[in-house]
Amino acid sequence: MTETYIARSPAVAARMLAGEMVIMSAADSTLFKLNQQAAIIWNAADGVTPLREIVEQEICRQYDVDPTVAYQDAENLVRDLAAHGILILTGEPAA
């Protein structure tokens, strides 16, 4: 099974406001609001921790959710954010 590693794009600005992570894309000034679970993934996106580990260690420990469902939801989220240039996805840890 290939791991997915996620890193925050350097071309965004992010701030926590009223319990939600707000991210602005520098490319087109689009704003994104992340809920608490998505913000956990965003904050853990260091480029060296596999997404599966983030889900197991952070999401599943804090929320009563099936690990398989949580991982599928996280994969969909990170692919969507990567499509908007918010996250960078790789198959290997960042150097």
N, C-alpha and C positions, 0 to 999 in steps of 0.2 A: 504494500500500500504506500503510495506516495504521500508525503507530508506536504501541507501547505503552510508556508511561513508568511506572516503579514507584517508590513511596516507602514507607518504613517508617511504620507507624502510630504516632502518639504515645501510643497507649493500650496499649503493651506494654512489657515489660521483657525485655532480652536480655543474655545472657552467654555467653562461650565457655568451655566446661567439657570437659576431656579431649578436645580436638580436635573437639568438636561444638558447634554453636550451639544454645543452649536459649533458647526464647522463651516467655514467659508472657503470656497475654491478660488484661488487667485487667478485661475485661467478664465473664468467667466462670472465671477462674483456670485455664484449660486450658493445659497445657504442650505445646510442640512441640519436637522435636529435628530439626535440619537436618544433613544430611551435608555433607561438604566442598564439593561443588559448589553445593548450595543455600545454604550459608553465604557463598560467594563472591557469589552473586546478592544475598543479603540485605545484605551489606556495601556493595555497589555501588548499592543502591537509594536514589539521591539525589533522585529526582523530576525530574531534568533529562537524564539519560542514557537513551537508548532501550534497551529490553530487548535488541533485536537487537545493538546495539553492545556491551553487557555480555557477551553470549554470545560474540560474535566476539573481543573483546579479552581477555576473562578466561578463559572456559571453554575455548574452542577452542585457545587458546595453551598452556594448562596440561595439557590432556587430549587424547588422540588420539581425537577424536570427529567425526563428520560434522556440519557446521554446521547443516544442515537438521534433522537428528534432535535435535541439542542445543537448537535454538531451539524445536522442538515440545515437548520435555521441559520446557524453561524456562517456556514459556507455560502448560503444564498446572500446573506448580508454583506460579507466581505467581497463577493464577486460583484455585487451591485455597486458598492462603494469604489471598488477598483475600476469599474467601467466609467465612473465619474471622475477618476483621477485622485480620489481621496486616500485610497490605500494602494500599496504596491504588493502584489502577490508573487511569490517565488516558490520553487520546489526545493530550495536549499537555504540554509541559514545565511543571513547577511554576513559579509566579511568583517 
